[in-house]
Amino acid sequence: MVAGASLVEIDNDEACKKEFLEISDLVDVVLACRVSPKQKADIVRMIRIQHPEKTTLAIGDGANDVAMILAAHVGVGILGKEGQQAARTADYAIG
């Protein structure tokens, strides 16, 4: 799991970014918490560039997740209290 402030540092330092991407090779899932919508999409793009052979999945429930959902190969939007923007943007929607 990576938080927003940490992601800013990772993004500003090429050595940290390289290490972050190397660590991503060792895990099945990357979770981000307390990050901006742009940062969510940036994580997906970084993983896609690092691993072009892999498929990315983004799951979100609100308008703040739209950029991330669009950046992923497969997007899942959750209908709920946060509204319908994520579900309308996604490839798949669930209740």
PyMOL commands that place a pseudoatom at each C-alpha (Angstrom):
pseudoatom trace, name=CA, resn=MET, resi=1, chain=A, elem=C, hetatm=0, pos=[0.000, 0.000, 0.000]
pseudoatom trace, name=CA, resn=VAL, resi=2, chain=A, elem=C, hetatm=0, pos=[1.269, 3.471, -0.842]
pseudoatom trace, name=CA, resn=ALA, resi=3, chain=A, elem=C, hetatm=0, pos=[-0.091, 6.776, 0.459]
pseudoatom trace, name=CA, resn=GLY, resi=4, chain=A, elem=C, hetatm=0, pos=[-0.315, 10.083, -1.401]
pseudoatom trace, name=CA, resn=ALA, resi=5, chain=A, elem=C, hetatm=0, pos=[2.589, 11.874, 0.276]
pseudoatom trace, name=CA, resn=SER, resi=6, chain=A, elem=C, hetatm=0, pos=[4.856, 8.879, -0.349]
pseudoatom trace, name=CA, resn=LEU, resi=7, chain=A, elem=C, hetatm=0, pos=[3.803, 8.752, -3.976]
pseudoatom trace, name=CA, resn=VAL, resi=8, chain=A, elem=C, hetatm=0, pos=[4.844, 12.387, -4.465]
pseudoatom trace, name=CA, resn=GLU, resi=9, chain=A, elem=C, hetatm=0, pos=[8.330, 11.500, -3.224]
pseudoatom trace, name=CA, resn=ILE, resi=10, chain=A, elem=C, hetatm=0, pos=[8.454, 8.382, -5.388]
pseudoatom trace, name=CA, resn=ASP, resi=11, chain=A, elem=C, hetatm=0, pos=[7.387, 10.324, -8.471]
pseudoatom trace, name=CA, resn=ASN, resi=12, chain=A, elem=C, hetatm=0, pos=[10.005, 13.050, -7.897]
pseudoatom trace, name=CA, resn=ASP, resi=13, chain=A, elem=C, hetatm=0, pos=[12.951, 10.668, -7.520]
pseudoatom trace, name=CA, resn=GLU, resi=14, chain=A, elem=C, hetatm=0, pos=[13.874, 8.338, -10.383]
pseudoatom trace, name=CA, resn=ALA, resi=15, chain=A, elem=C, hetatm=0, pos=[15.716, 5.924, -8.067]
pseudoatom trace, name=CA, resn=CYS, resi=16, chain=A, elem=C, hetatm=0, pos=[12.644, 5.670, -5.806]
pseudoatom trace, name=CA, resn=LYS, resi=17, chain=A, elem=C, hetatm=0, pos=[10.376, 5.229, -8.808]
pseudoatom trace, name=CA, resn=LYS, resi=18, chain=A, elem=C, hetatm=0, pos=[12.601, 2.432, -10.113]
pseudoatom trace, name=CA, resn=GLU, resi=19, chain=A, elem=C, hetatm=0, pos=[12.564, 0.729, -6.706]
pseudoatom trace, name=CA, resn=PHE, resi=20, chain=A, elem=C, hetatm=0, pos=[8.775, 1.123, -6.431]
pseudoatom trace, name=CA, resn=LEU, resi=21, chain=A, elem=C, hetatm=0, pos=[8.336, -0.525, -9.819]
pseudoatom trace, name=CA, resn=GLU, resi=22, chain=A, elem=C, hetatm=0, pos=[10.765, -3.314, -8.901]
pseudoatom trace, name=CA, resn=ILE, resi=23, chain=A, elem=C, hetatm=0, pos=[8.757, -3.978, -5.743]
pseudoatom trace, name=CA, resn=SER, resi=24, chain=A, elem=C, hetatm=0, pos=[5.585, -4.024, -7.842]
pseudoatom trace, name=CA, resn=ASP, resi=25, chain=A, elem=C, hetatm=0, pos=[7.116, -7.017, -9.649]
pseudoatom trace, name=CA, resn=LEU, resi=26, chain=A, elem=C, hetatm=0, pos=[6.879, -8.974, -6.403]
pseudoatom trace, name=CA, resn=VAL, resi=27, chain=A, elem=C, hetatm=0, pos=[3.196, -8.388, -5.650]
pseudoatom trace, name=CA, resn=ASP, resi=28, chain=A, elem=C, hetatm=0, pos=[-0.122, -9.195, -7.277]
pseudoatom trace, name=CA, resn=VAL, resi=29, chain=A, elem=C, hetatm=0, pos=[-1.927, -6.009, -6.216]
pseudoatom trace, name=CA, resn=VAL, resi=30, chain=A, elem=C, hetatm=0, pos=[-0.962, -2.380, -5.647]
pseudoatom trace, name=CA, resn=LEU, resi=31, chain=A, elem=C, hetatm=0, pos=[-3.297, -0.500, -3.289]
pseudoatom trace, name=CA, resn=ALA, resi=32, chain=A, elem=C, hetatm=0, pos=[-3.250, 3.274, -3.005]
pseudoatom trace, name=CA, resn=CYS, resi=33, chain=A, elem=C, hetatm=0, pos=[-4.850, 5.230, -0.191]
pseudoatom trace, name=CA, resn=ARG, resi=34, chain=A, elem=C, hetatm=0, pos=[-5.196, 8.961, 0.386]
pseudoatom trace, name=CA, resn=VAL, resi=35, chain=A, elem=C, hetatm=0, pos=[-4.046, 9.790, -3.121]
pseudoatom trace, name=CA, resn=SER, resi=36, chain=A, elem=C, hetatm=0, pos=[-5.406, 12.276, -5.621]
pseudoatom trace, name=CA, resn=PRO, resi=37, chain=A, elem=C, hetatm=0, pos=[-7.340, 11.184, -8.702]
pseudoatom trace, name=CA, resn=LYS, resi=38, chain=A, elem=C, hetatm=0, pos=[-4.309, 12.036, -10.844]
pseudoatom trace, name=CA, resn=GLN, resi=39, chain=A, elem=C, hetatm=0, pos=[-2.038, 9.945, -8.639]
pseudoatom trace, name=CA, resn=LYS, resi=40, chain=A, elem=C, hetatm=0, pos=[-4.399, 6.979, -8.951]
pseudoatom trace, name=CA, resn=ALA, resi=41, chain=A, elem=C, hetatm=0, pos=[-4.199, 7.177, -12.733]
pseudoatom trace, name=CA, resn=ASP, resi=42, chain=A, elem=C, hetatm=0, pos=[-0.419, 7.728, -12.601]
pseudoatom trace, name=CA, resn=ILE, resi=43, chain=A, elem=C, hetatm=0, pos=[0.070, 4.501, -10.639]
pseudoatom trace, name=CA, resn=VAL, resi=44, chain=A, elem=C, hetatm=0, pos=[-1.876, 2.548, -13.254]
pseudoatom trace, name=CA, resn=ARG, resi=45, chain=A, elem=C, hetatm=0, pos=[0.122, 4.165, -16.074]
pseudoatom trace, name=CA, resn=MET, resi=46, chain=A, elem=C, hetatm=0, pos=[3.450, 3.439, -14.345]
pseudoatom trace, name=CA, resn=ILE, resi=47, chain=A, elem=C, hetatm=0, pos=[2.520, -0.214, -13.956]
pseudoatom trace, name=CA, resn=ARG, resi=48, chain=A, elem=C, hetatm=0, pos=[1.325, -0.413, -17.571]
pseudoatom trace, name=CA, resn=ILE, resi=49, chain=A, elem=C, hetatm=0, pos=[4.616, 1.030, -18.827]
pseudoatom trace, name=CA, resn=GLN, resi=50, chain=A, elem=C, hetatm=0, pos=[6.704, -1.243, -16.572]
pseudoatom trace, name=CA, resn=HIS, resi=51, chain=A, elem=C, hetatm=0, pos=[4.681, -4.361, -17.462]
pseudoatom trace, name=CA, resn=PRO, resi=52, chain=A, elem=C, hetatm=0, pos=[3.174, -3.971, -20.949]
pseudoatom trace, name=CA, resn=GLU, resi=53, chain=A, elem=C, hetatm=0, pos=[2.456, -7.703, -21.042]
pseudoatom trace, name=CA, resn=LYS, resi=54, chain=A, elem=C, hetatm=0, pos=[0.188, -7.565, -17.984]
pseudoatom trace, name=CA, resn=THR, resi=55, chain=A, elem=C, hetatm=0, pos=[-3.423, -6.471, -17.684]
pseudoatom trace, name=CA, resn=THR, resi=56, chain=A, elem=C, hetatm=0, pos=[-4.348, -3.743, -15.213]
pseudoatom trace, name=CA, resn=LEU, resi=57, chain=A, elem=C, hetatm=0, pos=[-7.633, -3.582, -13.322]
pseudoatom trace, name=CA, resn=ALA, resi=58, chain=A, elem=C, hetatm=0, pos=[-8.961, -0.492, -11.564]
pseudoatom trace, name=CA, resn=ILE, resi=59, chain=A, elem=C, hetatm=0, pos=[-11.955, -0.559, -9.244]
pseudoatom trace, name=CA, resn=GLY, resi=60, chain=A, elem=C, hetatm=0, pos=[-13.616, 2.598, -7.987]
pseudoatom trace, name=CA, resn=ASP, resi=61, chain=A, elem=C, hetatm=0, pos=[-16.864, 3.966, -6.639]
pseudoatom trace, name=CA, resn=GLY, resi=62, chain=A, elem=C, hetatm=0, pos=[-16.842, 7.696, -7.332]
pseudoatom trace, name=CA, resn=ALA, resi=63, chain=A, elem=C, hetatm=0, pos=[-15.960, 10.530, -9.668]
pseudoatom trace, name=CA, resn=ASN, resi=64, chain=A, elem=C, hetatm=0, pos=[-12.486, 10.683, -8.120]
pseudoatom trace, name=CA, resn=ASP, resi=65, chain=A, elem=C, hetatm=0, pos=[-11.812, 7.215, -9.564]
pseudoatom trace, name=CA, resn=VAL, resi=66, chain=A, elem=C, hetatm=0, pos=[-12.721, 7.982, -13.184]
pseudoatom trace, name=CA, resn=ALA, resi=67, chain=A, elem=C, hetatm=0, pos=[-9.171, 8.839, -14.352]
pseudoatom trace, name=CA, resn=MET, resi=68, chain=A, elem=C, hetatm=0, pos=[-7.818, 5.636, -12.787]
pseudoatom trace, name=CA, resn=ILE, resi=69, chain=A, elem=C, hetatm=0, pos=[-10.573, 3.534, -14.371]
pseudoatom trace, name=CA, resn=LEU, resi=70, chain=A, elem=C, hetatm=0, pos=[-9.881, 5.051, -17.785]
pseudoatom trace, name=CA, resn=ALA, resi=71, chain=A, elem=C, hetatm=0, pos=[-6.120, 4.438, -17.428]
pseudoatom trace, name=CA, resn=ALA, resi=72, chain=A, elem=C, hetatm=0, pos=[-6.566, 0.716, -16.714]
pseudoatom trace, name=CA, resn=HIS, resi=73, chain=A, elem=C, hetatm=0, pos=[-7.125, -2.033, -19.246]
pseudoatom trace, name=CA, resn=VAL, resi=74, chain=A, elem=C, hetatm=0, pos=[-10.263, -3.073, -17.371]
pseudoatom trace, name=CA, resn=GLY, resi=75, chain=A, elem=C, hetatm=0, pos=[-12.314, -0.737, -15.219]
pseudoatom trace, name=CA, resn=VAL, resi=76, chain=A, elem=C, hetatm=0, pos=[-14.965, -1.697, -12.685]
pseudoatom trace, name=CA, resn=GLY, resi=77, chain=A, elem=C, hetatm=0, pos=[-17.281, 0.946, -11.301]
pseudoatom trace, name=CA, resn=ILE, resi=78, chain=A, elem=C, hetatm=0, pos=[-19.244, 0.407, -8.116]
pseudoatom trace, name=CA, resn=LEU, resi=79, chain=A, elem=C, hetatm=0, pos=[-22.695, 1.953, -7.941]
pseudoatom trace, name=CA, resn=GLY, resi=80, chain=A, elem=C, hetatm=0, pos=[-23.448, 3.381, -4.561]
pseudoatom trace, name=CA, resn=LYS, resi=81, chain=A, elem=C, hetatm=0, pos=[-23.371, 6.374, -2.264]
pseudoatom trace, name=CA, resn=GLU, resi=82, chain=A, elem=C, hetatm=0, pos=[-20.591, 8.077, -4.204]
pseudoatom trace, name=CA, resn=GLY, resi=83, chain=A, elem=C, hetatm=0, pos=[-22.723, 8.363, -7.337]
pseudoatom trace, name=CA, resn=GLN, resi=84, chain=A, elem=C, hetatm=0, pos=[-22.670, 6.823, -10.773]
pseudoatom trace, name=CA, resn=GLN, resi=85, chain=A, elem=C, hetatm=0, pos=[-19.710, 8.494, -12.522]
pseudoatom trace, name=CA, resn=ALA, resi=86, chain=A, elem=C, hetatm=0, pos=[-17.333, 5.573, -11.966]
pseudoatom trace, name=CA, resn=ALA, resi=87, chain=A, elem=C, hetatm=0, pos=[-19.927, 3.033, -13.083]
pseudoatom trace, name=CA, resn=ARG, resi=88, chain=A, elem=C, hetatm=0, pos=[-20.764, 5.031, -16.220]
pseudoatom trace, name=CA, resn=THR, resi=89, chain=A, elem=C, hetatm=0, pos=[-17.095, 5.292, -17.161]
pseudoatom trace, name=CA, resn=ALA, resi=90, chain=A, elem=C, hetatm=0, pos=[-16.152, 1.697, -16.385]
pseudoatom trace, name=CA, resn=ASP, resi=91, chain=A, elem=C, hetatm=0, pos=[-16.141, -1.349, -18.609]
pseudoatom trace, name=CA, resn=TYR, resi=92, chain=A, elem=C, hetatm=0, pos=[-18.180, -3.144, -15.962]
pseudoatom trace, name=CA, resn=ALA, resi=93, chain=A, elem=C, hetatm=0, pos=[-20.458, -1.884, -13.213]
pseudoatom trace, name=CA, resn=ILE, resi=94, chain=A, elem=C, hetatm=0, pos=[-21.551, -3.597, -10.034]
pseudoatom trace, name=CA, resn=GLY, resi=95, chain=A, elem=C, hetatm=0, pos=[-24.013, -2.593, -7.335]
for i in range(1, 95): cmd.bond("trace and resi %d" % i, "trace and resi %d" % (i + 1))
show_as sticks, trace
zoom trace
